[in-house]
């Protein structure tokens, strides 16, 4: 066929200008979002075997040095050519026949990469801001006044740095929804003019606490458009860094969770660094507590070697924290409250239909840097929760409930189903590849024509109907597995992955997809080398993994759907699709599906010198791997929380204008309000005209 290349390919020639040659995230974003995780020593220093080790051992025994020249076997014209060309080619087609028409809903004109200070959408689409940081959420909330903020006001206003977004239909209405949004973190130099990082005030700290958490907001749609307008509804609610939570599961009441403020170890005040999440089939919202390590101070004062090892495995280190909350609240000082940090890093469940219901932290799902938790329900009602640990060289998990989901709607069904995640088995993933001896860290596709293999789920923890846990890991108690889950994964030899972020089951096919964002340490000295699921050394662009899982069982097969980056580069792969016909994509983060089972990918930290965006990906047929950019977010921003409906697409625009050398005193963005306004994280709706 005659191909018409899309004008979408962006050169990566400027990547070397960055501090680590990978993400375009500013140093300020890294500092406040994840505590400079990419600049610290990797927390996983375990010597647990990963499947690349097995290959190296076998090759050494045969006297073959890793990295030596390998014979290249001839392959068919439709297999590896798309990913194994030179830097200048990389445009081989996958078939000579004209592809079938694009799937329903994907017939938009792709947006070209750009660096505009705007949300850019395809021709024929409109957009509107739904809600901004500081907009009123509950009754009595004042109008936002950047120069006169108070913690009392922020507790009633939309929080900062929105990430996950979920839309839950309100029964009896075809146009009204509950919008539930996470507020991942605060970037204090963008919250306040004249901010002194070494000397924050008590009120600034209180505002920061209030700007974390979640918001529940009733929104109204319009017939004939996708616009959403906030309302003062009876369900509206702010959950903050001070809201009381209930702990359930095998670690509830554990000595590891007891503090002076809560000697029972059964309740927690606040939630922090809530990244992505998921809407459950029973009408609640799950939220993942991610980079919680950065909020706690004085880890270096800990002298107990066991405690110090546990803190280090979770990236908790140093003296003063960046935000200095410990100066005003002792729970953030590990020297005074050594267990407080253990009360964060859980999957949180919120019932948005009852503003008085205490949110839950589920200890049966394990404690780590949860990007999210998303649900698949099998035909017999078994509930499976998937979650990734967003850290370089950390693991993928799933929880299989021993309880069945109660069908139906209403309060009775919700009350029954809200306990589904309190009994069952927690597993961690171990992968093997089909062609491991062909992986050399270059990203070169094996002669099999795909990166693929098998996997098993290794059981770690079983929680009974009585809430008591049973450890399935030698040398660890049930409470230790629940609270220090990373160490359990180390012991059983789980596979070290390239930052497993969002996990999303496809509602049409049941296959499960994982965004592996990047890992600039892959293959560097002393670190795990490339393997078939993580095939590139110094991986700056990430990949998307596809699992065909025996959901309630312990086996799965896998393949890489996308190996992201510049399509002109030899180390990228788009499901075998013609690489001249795709949009460049870098650093996949959040995933979503439309009603037809098409995958949508949002990005964080685009390493290709353009703004982050939202992309559609075809999963089946002769267009499998076709990737198109649907929108881009403003400069300095990250694309989060995508919701893709028949009527609209919703995205959270996080940290707009967070560029190095920028601040509230010298803003780099004026989105969304324009003029000389301060940038404000916001939720945006996009719809077709």
VOGU-3710 file (C-alpha; in Angstrom, 3 decimals, decimal comma):
1> xxxxxxxxxx> 0,000/0,000/0,000  0,990/3,635/-0,240  1,808/5,015/3,182  1,426/8,640/4,185  3,759/9,312/7,114  2,246/11,266/9,960  4,113/14,522/10,712  4,569/13,383/14,275  8,096/12,128/14,781  10,171/14,151/17,218
11> xxxxxxxxxx> 13,920/13,855/17,376  15,425/12,882/20,706  18,644/14,794/20,002  18,164/17,111/22,968  17,705/14,341/25,544  21,329/14,554/26,596  20,684/18,052/27,927  18,655/16,593/30,784  20,052/15,731/34,173  19,791/11,957/33,643
21> xxxxxxxxxx> 18,974/11,656/29,945  15,462/10,488/30,635  12,314/12,226/31,826  11,579/15,856/31,013  10,187/16,355/34,519  11,614/19,440/36,182  13,821/19,019/39,235  11,156/20,866/41,266  8,527/18,324/40,271  10,874/15,478/41,145
31> xxxxxxxxxx> 11,596/17,039/44,526  7,989/17,526/45,619  6,198/14,731/43,733  8,387/11,750/44,565  11,142/13,031/46,849  13,779/12,928/44,100  13,327/9,167/43,740  15,336/9,053/40,504  18,326/10,724/42,156  18,494/8,425/45,162
41> xxxxxxxxxx> 19,940/4,948/45,410  17,428/2,358/44,218  15,645/0,998/47,333  15,612/-2,542/45,940  19,145/-3,765/46,605  18,042/-7,381/46,943  19,968/-10,108/45,193  16,796/-11,949/44,284  17,128/-13,709/40,964  15,477/-12,059/38,006
51> xxxxxxxxxx> 15,053/-13,955/34,800  17,960/-12,188/33,113  20,285/-13,738/35,711  19,278/-17,204/34,611  20,200/-16,408/31,022  23,569/-14,893/31,953  24,471/-17,960/33,982  23,591/-20,296/31,132  25,529/-18,215/28,618  28,583/-18,086/30,862
61> xxxxxxxxxx> 28,566/-21,836/31,156  28,627/-22,057/27,384  31,548/-19,629/27,282  29,489/-16,913/25,638  30,053/-13,374/26,870  27,021/-11,169/27,307  27,065/-8,458/24,683  29,054/-10,464/22,139  27,921/-10,570/18,547  25,010/-12,933/17,905
71> xxxxxxxxxx> 23,973/-14,457/14,648  20,875/-12,778/13,260  18,361/-15,254/11,952  16,313/-14,458/8,878  12,791/-13,344/9,707  9,619/-12,916/7,747  8,708/-9,577/6,224  5,934/-9,036/8,737  7,861/-9,685/11,950  10,769/-7,828/13,484
81> xxxxxxxxxx> 11,588/-5,299/10,799  9,519/-2,509/12,310  11,626/-2,494/15,460  15,009/-3,482/14,124  15,705/-0,870/11,489  18,363/1,800/11,636  17,823/5,148/13,311  16,946/6,549/9,897  14,566/3,852/8,804  12,330/2,111/11,304
91> xxxxxxxxxx> 9,343/2,489/9,006  8,672/-1,026/7,745  5,023/-1,828/7,160  3,313/-4,832/8,682  1,185/-5,810/5,700  0,786/-5,023/2,046  -2,993/-4,868/2,148  -4,936/-1,766/3,129  -5,686/-1,949/6,866  -9,231/-2,312/8,064
101> xxxxxxxxxx> -11,010/0,919/9,078  -10,007/2,464/12,372  -12,002/1,236/15,364  -15,046/3,216/16,407  -14,125/6,386/18,266  -10,529/6,513/17,020  -11,096/8,367/13,735  -9,726/11,689/15,031  -6,763/13,497/13,449  -3,734/13,010/15,655
111> xxxxxxxxxx> -2,419/16,042/17,528  1,195/16,813/16,694  3,801/17,022/19,464  4,148/20,578/20,756  5,288/22,720/23,675  2,296/25,062/23,896  0,978/26,443/27,170  -2,456/25,019/26,468  -4,492/21,853/26,239  -4,363/21,046/22,525
121> xxxxxxxxxx> -7,156/18,842/21,135  -7,934/17,493/17,645  -9,743/19,560/15,069  -13,490/19,268/15,574  -13,290/18,956/19,368  -14,030/21,442/22,136  -12,792/21,627/25,709  -13,636/23,297/29,014  -12,202/23,304/32,507  -14,402/21,375/34,930
131> xxxxxxxxxx> -12,789/22,438/38,218  -9,546/24,119/39,310  -7,368/24,042/42,389  -9,081/26,274/44,954  -12,589/26,147/43,478  -15,323/25,624/46,116  -16,272/22,009/46,857  -18,436/22,107/49,981  -20,892/24,610/51,381  -19,237/27,632/52,969
141> xxxxxxxxxx> -16,127/27,452/50,829  -14,937/30,918/49,843  -13,915/31,899/46,332  -10,258/31,167/45,670  -7,842/33,971/46,471  -4,260/33,012/45,694  -2,775/35,841/47,732  -4,940/35,223/50,793  -5,055/31,458/51,230  -5,995/29,835/54,533
151> xxxxxxxxxx> -6,065/26,233/55,663  -9,712/26,628/56,698  -10,574/27,645/53,133  -8,454/24,904/51,513  -10,226/22,245/53,561  -13,405/23,217/51,662  -11,833/23,851/48,249  -10,575/21,625/45,454  -7,104/20,354/46,349  -3,796/20,697/44,537
161> xxxxxxxxxx> -2,237/18,521/41,812  -5,207/16,423/40,777  -4,318/12,937/39,514  -6,857/10,096/39,302  -10,383/11,054/38,227  -13,486/8,884/38,334  -17,036/9,666/37,167  -19,813/7,759/38,920  -23,372/8,152/37,511  -25,996/9,317/40,010
171> xxxxxxxxxx> -28,996/6,989/40,036  -32,081/8,506/38,485  -30,206/11,066/36,411  -28,789/10,754/32,914  -26,630/13,859/33,191  -25,358/14,040/36,789  -22,289/12,359/38,226  -19,985/12,274/41,194  -16,489/13,356/40,169  -13,924/11,804/42,538
181> xxxxxxxxxx> -10,374/13,122/42,224  -7,068/12,408/43,996  -4,781/15,267/45,054  -1,376/13,658/44,878  1,045/16,195/46,306  1,773/19,881/46,852  4,553/21,947/45,303  4,960/24,663/47,879  6,993/27,090/45,704  3,935/27,190/43,411
191> xxxxxxxxxx> 1,411/27,510/46,235  2,860/30,657/47,769  4,760/33,721/46,616  7,881/34,431/48,656  8,002/30,834/49,898  11,043/30,110/52,102  11,684/26,371/51,826  13,883/26,404/54,915  11,348/28,227/57,048  7,743/27,416/56,131
201> xxxxxxxxxx> 5,097/28,888/58,388  2,632/26,870/60,431  -0,219/28,104/58,227  1,609/27,148/55,038  2,073/23,630/56,433  -1,618/23,472/57,358  -2,583/24,579/53,836  -0,339/21,876/52,375  -1,981/19,217/54,549  -5,415/20,404/53,477
211> xxxxxxxxxx> -4,474/20,446/49,774  -3,642/16,702/49,821  -6,222/13,890/49,762  -9,333/13,612/47,598  -12,332/15,638/46,471  -15,847/14,363/45,802  -17,820/16,831/43,685  -21,237/16,527/42,064  -21,128/17,621/38,421  -23,846/18,179/35,852
221> xxxxxxxxxx> -23,538/17,393/32,163  -25,260/19,067/29,230  -27,310/17,460/26,506  -25,456/17,701/23,231  -22,018/18,424/24,713  -19,483/16,891/27,053  -19,216/19,899/29,328  -19,372/19,243/33,087  -20,306/21,895/35,661  -19,642/21,510/39,421
231> xxxxxxxxxx> -22,625/21,667/41,777  -23,032/21,988/45,525  -24,446/18,494/45,975  -25,161/16,546/49,148  -22,329/14,116/48,407  -19,642/16,777/48,073  -16,697/16,152/50,356  -13,053/16,979/50,986  -10,729/14,313/52,364  -7,421/15,799/53,527
241> xxxxxxxxxx> -4,157/15,031/55,261  -6,035/15,162/58,579  -9,161/13,092/57,843  -9,622/9,988/59,992  -9,233/6,625/58,211  -9,951/3,089/59,430  -7,391/0,283/59,050  -8,707/-3,170/58,139  -7,081/-6,506/57,392  -4,248/-8,509/58,952
251> xxxxxxxxxx> -2,072/-5,542/59,980  -4,851/-3,650/61,758  -3,895/-3,452/65,425  -0,327/-4,516/64,717  2,473/-3,180/66,888  4,010/-1,876/63,644  1,067/0,543/63,311  0,645/1,778/66,874  1,544/5,383/67,714  1,046/7,710/70,658
261> xxxxxxxxxx> -1,937/9,265/68,879  -3,390/5,832/68,070  -2,239/3,172/70,550  -4,766/0,738/68,995  -3,114/0,752/65,557  -6,536/0,779/63,921  -7,033/4,329/62,682  -4,931/6,825/60,739  -5,187/10,543/60,263  -4,790/11,568/56,640
271> xxxxxxxxxx> -3,694/10,241/53,297  -0,786/11,496/51,182  0,599/11,161/47,689  -2,562/9,562/46,334  -1,646/8,823/42,757  -3,953/6,864/40,481  -6,898/4,672/41,415  -9,977/2,930/40,172  -13,769/2,830/40,402  -15,057/-0,465/41,785
281> xxxxxxxxxx> -18,067/-2,317/40,344  -19,781/-1,810/43,707  -19,596/1,981/43,494  -16,623/2,960/45,631  -13,257/4,444/44,657  -9,829/2,925/45,297  -6,816/5,202/45,618  -3,122/4,304/45,852  -0,788/5,959/48,378  2,482/6,212/46,496
291> xxxxxxxxxx> 5,615/8,234/47,372  4,919/8,456/51,092  8,592/8,229/52,096  9,283/11,917/51,449  6,941/13,208/54,171  8,882/11,747/57,102  11,981/13,203/58,745  14,984/11,990/60,728  15,335/8,477/59,363  19,059/8,876/59,861
301> xxxxxxxxxx> 18,485/8,998/63,626  17,187/5,418/63,658  19,799/3,085/65,188  17,942/-0,241/65,155  19,399/-2,048/62,103  16,190/-3,951/61,325  14,092/-0,798/61,398  16,726/1,060/59,374  16,688/-1,695/56,722  12,909/-1,502/56,459
311> xxxxxxxxxx> 12,968/2,275/56,133  15,662/2,125/53,446  13,687/-0,459/51,463  10,873/2,099/51,266  13,176/4,983/50,364  12,836/6,702/53,743  16,127/8,451/54,466  17,849/11,615/55,572  17,220/14,245/58,224  14,724/17,056/57,633
321> xxxxxxxxxx> 11,945/16,504/55,104  11,488/18,871/52,158  8,230/20,337/53,489  9,394/20,487/57,159  6,020/19,278/58,446  7,838/17,593/61,338  8,474/21,015/62,866  4,746/21,431/63,518  3,476/17,860/63,873  5,549/15,174/65,608
331> xxxxxxxxxx> 3,930/12,339/63,686  6,197/13,240/60,759  9,304/12,934/62,953  10,531/9,325/62,981  12,644/10,045/66,029  9,415/10,641/67,968  6,937/8,460/66,060  8,856/5,636/64,350  5,691/3,764/63,307  3,816/6,641/61,682
341> xxxxxxxxxx> 5,378/6,004/58,261  4,027/2,416/58,343  0,500/3,810/58,368  0,914/5,080/54,806  1,535/3,237/51,545  -1,810/1,433/51,424  -4,750/1,110/49,060  -7,473/3,469/50,242  -11,191/2,858/49,634  -13,659/5,760/49,728
351> xxxxxxxxxx> -17,450/5,462/49,709  -18,419/8,624/47,813  -22,125/8,066/48,502  -21,780/8,657/52,246  -19,875/11,813/53,215  -19,856/10,625/56,840  -18,259/7,222/56,154  -14,643/6,898/57,291  -12,375/5,935/54,365  -10,618/2,583/54,687
361> xxxxxxxxxx> -6,969/1,555/54,334  -6,793/-2,119/53,256  -3,766/-3,876/54,767  -4,588/-7,216/53,084  -3,435/-5,675/49,779  0,067/-5,015/51,095  2,077/-1,867/51,659  4,274/-0,371/48,953  4,210/2,594/46,583  0,803/1,819/45,093
371> xxxxxxxxxx> 0,221/3,634/41,823  -3,367/2,425/41,891  -5,621/-0,547/42,505  -8,029/-1,675/39,808  -10,644/-4,416/39,823  -11,550/-7,353/37,588  -14,512/-9,581/38,474  -14,553/-13,133/37,126  -17,676/-14,868/35,858  -18,274/-16,496/39,242
381> xxxxxxxxxx> -17,983/-13,176/41,128  -14,396/-13,518/42,313  -12,833/-10,088/42,775  -9,231/-9,506/41,697  -7,360/-6,273/42,529  -4,217/-5,420/40,523  -1,564/-2,968/41,696  1,910/-1,856/40,626  4,721/-0,627/42,871  5,968/2,555/41,198
391> xxxxxxxxxx> 9,686/2,339/41,844  12,616/1,339/39,675  13,165/-2,441/39,954  10,031/-3,077/41,990  7,190/-5,472/41,517  3,683/-6,205/40,245  1,003/-7,548/42,582  -2,529/-8,867/42,612  -4,998/-9,701/45,372  -7,633/-12,403/44,861
401> xxxxxxxxxx> -10,572/-12,086/47,231  -11,968/-15,220/48,863  -15,363/-13,505/48,917  -17,795/-13,165/46,032  -19,216/-9,860/44,890  -22,858/-9,316/45,777  -24,838/-8,281/42,722  -27,184/-5,339/42,731  -27,087/-1,713/43,732  -27,986/0,299/46,762
411> xxxxxxxxxx> -26,781/0,567/50,316  -27,059/-3,154/51,164  -24,910/-4,247/48,223  -22,361/-1,541/48,930  -22,098/-2,481/52,614  -21,514/-6,113/51,683  -19,011/-5,458/48,928  -16,927/-2,909/50,799  -15,427/-5,838/52,759  -14,361/-7,761/49,629
421> xxxxxxxxxx> -10,749/-6,607/49,934  -10,387/-7,772/53,538  -10,099/-11,529/52,885  -8,102/-13,340/50,223  -4,572/-13,918/48,938  -1,899/-11,413/47,939  0,495/-12,427/45,142  3,601/-10,986/43,475  4,593/-11,603/39,836  7,562/-13,534/38,460
431> xxxxxxxxxx> 8,125/-13,509/34,681  10,150/-15,553/32,225  10,826/-14,827/28,553  10,455/-16,921/25,403  13,775/-15,792/23,901  15,911/-14,565/26,814  19,265/-15,333/25,176  18,472/-12,728/22,482  18,118/-9,793/24,906  21,230/-7,596/24,955
441> xxxxxxxxxx> 19,834/-4,331/26,333  19,528/-2,626/22,944  15,783/-3,145/22,617  16,282/-5,329/19,561  13,255/-7,490/18,889  13,825/-11,278/19,204  13,552/-13,401/16,097  10,254/-14,667/17,454  8,802/-11,320/16,317  7,698/-10,161/19,748
451> xxxxxxxxxx> 8,786/-9,709/23,349  6,773/-12,389/25,123  6,808/-15,062/27,781  5,071/-16,656/30,733  4,618/-15,781/34,362  3,465/-16,995/37,710  1,875/-15,326/40,710  3,743/-16,239/43,895  1,570/-16,163/47,037  2,756/-13,930/49,866
461> xxxxxxxxxx> -0,104/-13,508/52,332  -3,455/-15,158/52,971  -6,078/-13,298/54,991  -8,915/-15,355/56,463  -12,553/-14,554/57,010  -11,702/-13,524/60,555  -9,247/-10,893/59,279  -6,218/-12,783/60,542  -3,273/-13,214/58,240  -1,189/-16,250/57,343
471> xxxxxxxxxx> 2,300/-15,615/56,016  3,278/-17,625/52,946  6,868/-16,346/53,033  9,490/-18,186/55,079  10,961/-16,150/57,896  8,289/-13,437/57,918  5,163/-13,115/60,023  1,817/-12,205/58,476  2,057/-8,700/59,900  5,559/-8,298/58,474
481> xxxxxxxxxx> 4,416/-9,381/55,011  1,510/-6,931/55,122  3,515/-3,954/56,383  6,861/-4,663/54,664  5,547/-6,253/51,470  8,548/-5,207/49,398  10,818/-7,358/51,571  8,462/-10,305/51,035  8,705/-9,803/47,268  12,496/-9,758/47,564
491> xxxxxxxxxx> 12,508/-13,067/49,433  10,466/-14,960/46,845  12,423/-13,661/43,837  9,797/-11,473/42,170  10,757/-9,930/38,829  12,267/-6,439/38,977  10,328/-4,183/36,623  10,796/-0,708/35,107  8,479/1,292/37,377  5,156/-0,585/37,158
501> xxxxxxxxxx> 2,523/2,124/37,385  -1,108/1,815/36,326  -2,626/-1,688/36,004  -5,879/-1,811/34,017  -8,042/-4,826/33,059  -9,732/-4,521/29,669  -13,512/-4,619/30,304  -14,118/-6,257/26,913  -11,395/-8,937/26,659  -10,311/-9,384/30,284
511> xxxxxxxxxx> -6,650/-8,941/29,354  -4,651/-6,802/31,758  -2,307/-3,955/30,812  0,535/-2,402/32,794  2,282/0,930/32,193  6,024/0,574/32,828  7,073/4,210/32,841  10,889/4,148/32,585  14,078/3,147/34,397  17,264/5,041/33,651
521> xxxxxxxxxx> 19,163/2,648/35,967  18,335/-0,510/34,030  21,589/-2,188/32,955  23,868/0,288/34,703  26,723/-0,864/36,907  25,533/-3,030/39,776  21,880/-2,919/38,667  19,703/-5,551/37,024  20,371/-5,934/33,323  17,747/-5,911/30,594
531> xxxxxxxxxx> 15,389/-8,848/30,304  12,625/-9,627/27,849  9,915/-7,689/29,706  12,309/-4,765/30,297  14,434/-5,026/27,141  16,390/-1,747/27,120  19,296/-0,547/29,198  18,931/3,009/30,554  15,276/2,837/29,607  14,076/6,433/29,330
541> xxxxxxxxxx> 10,819/5,937/27,380  9,100/2,972/29,016  6,806/0,250/27,668  3,283/-1,159/27,991  2,882/-4,781/29,063  -0,088/-6,986/28,097  -1,060/-9,905/30,348  -3,410/-12,755/29,501  -4,049/-13,680/33,107  -5,778/-16,593/34,758
551> xxxxxxxxxx> -7,330/-13,984/37,005  -8,198/-16,136/40,012  -5,305/-18,503/39,333  -1,530/-18,281/39,441  -0,392/-18,364/35,801  -0,328/-15,894/32,911  1,268/-15,217/29,567  2,572/-11,811/28,604  3,889/-9,714/25,733  5,000/-6,134/25,217
561> xxxxxxxxxx> 2,346/-4,200/23,325  4,452/-1,030/23,062  8,134/-0,280/23,510  7,789/3,476/23,627  9,871/6,293/22,187  10,584/7,943/18,854  9,136/5,704/16,114  12,224/6,440/13,997  14,454/4,819/16,616  15,386/1,177/16,213
571> xxxxxxxxxx> 14,586/0,322/19,825  10,860/1,099/19,617  8,024/-1,285/18,852  4,327/-0,612/18,259  2,744/-4,061/18,319  4,153/-4,726/14,849  2,266/-1,781/13,299  3,850/0,479/10,661  5,985/2,886/12,662  5,659/5,667/10,099
581> xxxxxxxxxx> 1,964/5,793/10,971  2,104/6,288/14,744  2,560/9,149/17,175  5,714/9,232/19,287  4,951/8,326/22,882  7,191/8,425/25,950  6,815/7,522/29,641  3,396/5,785/29,820  1,763/6,368/33,198  -2,029/6,050/33,526
591> xxxxxxxxxx> -4,191/3,704/31,442  -7,898/3,676/30,626  -10,331/1,898/28,299  -13,286/3,091/26,293  -16,460/1,055/25,979  -15,160/-0,665/22,833  -12,027/-1,951/24,562  -9,566/0,465/22,987  -6,623/1,359/25,229  -5,841/4,962/26,187
601> xxxxxxxxxx> -2,454/5,924/27,639  -1,493/9,136/29,417  2,151/10,112/29,848  4,330/11,621/32,559  7,773/13,043/31,806  7,894/12,840/28,006  11,561/12,344/27,081  11,000/13,448/23,464  11,091/17,236/23,938  7,338/17,778/23,746
611> xxxxxxxxxx> 4,479/18,118/26,202  2,851/15,105/27,806  -0,372/13,833/26,311  -3,142/11,256/25,986  -2,914/8,563/23,302  -5,247/5,937/21,871  -3,884/2,470/21,075  -5,564/-0,204/18,932  -5,265/-3,649/20,542  -6,546/-6,119/17,954
621> xxxxxxxxxx> -6,548/-6,839/14,238  -4,201/-5,524/11,586  -4,067/-2,109/13,287  -2,792/-3,559/16,590  -0,249/-1,129/17,999  -1,501/1,912/16,074  -0,898/4,787/18,488  -2,374/8,278/18,048  -2,014/11,349/20,213  -5,439/12,681/21,173
631> xxxxxxxxxx> -4,390/15,699/23,218  -1,462/17,422/24,875  -1,382/19,263/28,191  0,321/22,613/28,895  4,065/22,980/29,303  5,457/21,602/32,508  2,280/19,561/33,111  1,522/15,865/33,345  -1,511/14,074/31,882  -3,408/12,141/34,571
641> xxxxxxxxxx> -6,647/10,394/35,373  -8,053/9,794/31,893  -11,738/8,927/31,608  -12,912/8,002/28,099  -16,666/7,931/27,585  -18,961/7,973/24,585  -19,761/11,625/25,207  -16,491/13,025/26,585  -12,871/12,531/27,533  -11,791/13,824/30,947
651> xxxxxxxxxx> -8,180/14,408/31,986  -6,498/15,814/35,065  -3,839/18,372/34,202  -1,287/18,130/36,981  1,504/20,605/37,879  1,169/23,004/34,883  4,148/25,320/34,606  6,376/23,310/36,939  9,594/24,067/35,132  13,034/24,651/36,574
661> xxxxxxxxxx> 13,585/28,272/37,625  9,819/28,847/37,759  7,767/29,517/40,889  4,751/31,493/42,024  7,032/34,531/41,949  8,019/33,820/38,335  5,343/31,589/36,763  6,231/29,751/33,559  2,570/29,058/32,737  -0,650/31,009/33,007
671> xxxxxxxxxx> -2,925/28,083/32,235  -5,882/27,762/32,536  -6,987/31,355/33,163  -4,495/33,219/30,971  -3,273/36,769/31,408  -0,822/37,061/34,292  -2,671/34,494/36,444  -0,992/31,745/38,422  -1,112/28,248/36,914  -3,698/26,013/38,584
681> xxxxxxxxx> -3,949/22,212/38,332  -7,367/21,475/36,851  -9,682/18,821/35,466  -10,640/19,275/31,797  -13,442/17,782/29,682  -13,072/17,363/25,891  -15,848/16,471/23,474  -16,571/16,236/19,777  -18,504/19,127/18,249
//
